[in-house]
Every structure is written in C-alpha cells, then in structure tokens.
Amino acid sequence: NHELLRKYVFSTLGGDGTLHATLASTLDQIRQSPTAWGTGAGGFSKRWASDYAESAIGDTTKYAVARIFHQDPAFTMCECAGFARRLAHAADAPFMGRTPTGRRGLAAASLAGIMTASVVPPATWYPAPLGTRDGLRHAATSLVSKVAVDVLKEFWPRKKRLGAGD
C-alpha cells in the first residue's frame, strides 16, 4: 500500500507529471487549443496548468481504482530485448497494469484515469462552448504525451545493477 502511494505521489507531483504537462501543453500551444487562452507565455501557462491538473485528476482516479482492483498501474521497464518489443511495451503502458502476481494486462484503473482526465477539464474549467468533442481531441493529445513519457522512460539509459559478487 505504501509503495502504491509512493508511485502515485511521484507520478503526479514528480517528474512524470511535470514532463507530461510540458509535452501536452506544448502540443496544445501548437494547436492553439483552446483558442480562448490565446498565444504566447500567458496562453502556454494556462495550458500547462490545465494539463498538469488534468494529469493529477487522471492519476488520482487511476490509483484509487487500482487500489480497489488490486492493480499496479505504474510504468515498469520492459524485461524484453529489442527496439520494437520495447517500443510496443512503452506505447501500450498507459493502458496496462499488473496484478499482485505480476501478470500484465489491460487495467480498469488506467482506463478510468484516462476517461476521467478527458471529461473533467472540458466540463469544468475549459472556456465555453468547448465540450465533449474538444475533450476527446484533447484526450488524444494527452495520450500522445503519456506514451512519449513512457517511451522516454523505457529508453533512458538504464543503471547497471550490481550483483552480490560485484
């Protein structure tokens, strides 16, 4: 339970949440979405704060549901070898989780987090008349940034583990 809480705090408040918000808000800034927030530093800061809050809402939902279903939705590096297999592992990671036995599969917790993060911002703080359509478009942007963060984590140079005889 403490390990799951630690993972939640790190993914929400740590580097993962910050990097996700930065990538997503950069994509939103390029698309100028939502347009009412304008361009420049002011528009980017609104988008960044929105994307950070969205990520926090999604993570909170994901880890709460994970606790109920006894899943671990945190990213883990692939134990496999080969570029294609590792890329596929990282690309599907936002949708996956592990059971207490370590089996990896589609996770209700991850899907609940993605859906909640896609619905709450357009329903609460996005400027009118944006709604479900823009929320779904933004969800796609958010998923792209989450996959990008997981790909980065998968391919970031790994630290060598020291064995008992090293």
N, C-alpha and C positions, 0 to 999 in steps of 0.2 A: 504493500500500500504506500509506503514512504517512497519507494522507487518510482512508482507511477506519478506521485505528486511531484517529485523532483523533475521528472521528464516533462510534466505539464508546465511547471514554472519555467523551465529552461526554454521549451518550445514557444511559450507565449511571451515571456519577458526578455529572453536571451537573444542570442544572435539569430536564431531561426526566425523569430517574429519580426525582428528589425530588418533582416535581409528580405524576407517575404514582402513586407510593407514597401521597402525601397524598390524592389523589382516591379511589384504590381502597380505602385503609383507612377513609376516611370512609364510603364505601358499605358496606363490611363492618361498620363500627361501627353503622350504622343498622340493618342486617340482623341484628346480633349474631352474626356468623359468623366463626369458630367460637364457639359459645356458651361453651365451657370457658374461654375467655380473659376472660370477664366484661365488665363495662362500665366506664365512667369512663376516667381517664387511663392506668391500668395496662393495660386491655384495648386501648385505642387504640394505645399504644406497641408492644404485641406485634403487633397487626395491621399497623402501619406498618413495623416491622422485617421482618415476614414478606413484605409486599408489595414492599418495597424489594429484598429478597433474591430474590424471585420475578422481579422485573423484571431484575435483574442476571443471573440464570441464563438468562432468555429472551434478553436482549441478547447474552450471551456465545455462546449457541448460534447465534443469528441471524447474528452477524458471522463466526463460524467457518465456518458453512455458506456464507455469502456469499462468503467468500474462496475456498472450494473451487469454487463455481459461477461465480465472476467476476461477482457481482452487487453492487449498491449498494442496500441496503435502507433507507437513511436517508431521512427525510422531506424532500421538496422542495416548495416552494410551487408552486401551480398557475400556469401561464403563461396560463391562460384568464381570461375575464371573466364576470361574472355570479355572483350569490349561489348559485344552485342548482348550477352546474357546480363552483364552488369547494368547496361543501359536500360534494358527491359525491366529489370528489378527496380531501378530508381524511378522509372516512368510510372510504374503501377503502385509505387509505395504510398501515395496519398490515399489510396482506396483500400489498403490492406492493413491487417493486424495479425497478432499472434495469440493463440490460446495459451492457457497455463502450461500445456505440454510442449509448446514451442512450434506448433503447426501454424503455418502462414496461410491466410485466406482472406477473402473479401470480408470486410469488417463493417458491421452495422454502425459502430461508433464513428468510423471515418466518414461514412456516407451521411450520418446525422450531422456531423460537423460541417461538411461541405454544404448541405442543404440549408442549415440554419444560417451560416455565414452568407449565403446567397439571398436569403429572404429578409433578414433583419435590416440591413442598411437601406435598401430601397423603400422599405415600409416605414422607416423611422426618420433618418436624417438626410436622405438624398433630396435634392431640390425637386419640387413638383414640376412637371407632370410625369416624372420618371416613375417606373413601376416594375412590374414583373419582367417585362421584356428587357429593360436595361439591367435588371438584377441578374438575369440569365446570361446576358452578354458579359457582365462584369464577373460572373462566376467563372466563365471560360478564361478570362484574363487571370483571375486569381489561381485557377488550377494550373495554368501555364507557369506562373511564378512558383507555385508549390513544387511542381515537377522539377523546375530549374534548380531550386534549392536542394532537392533530394539528389539530383544528378551531381551537383557540385559536391555534396557531402560524400556521395559514392566514389567520386573520382579524385577527391582531395587526397594528397599523399598520406598513406597510412603510416602510423608509427609502428616500428618493429616491436613485437612482443618479446620480452626476454624470457627464456625458458629457465627451468630450475638449474640447469648446468651452465648457464651463461654468466 
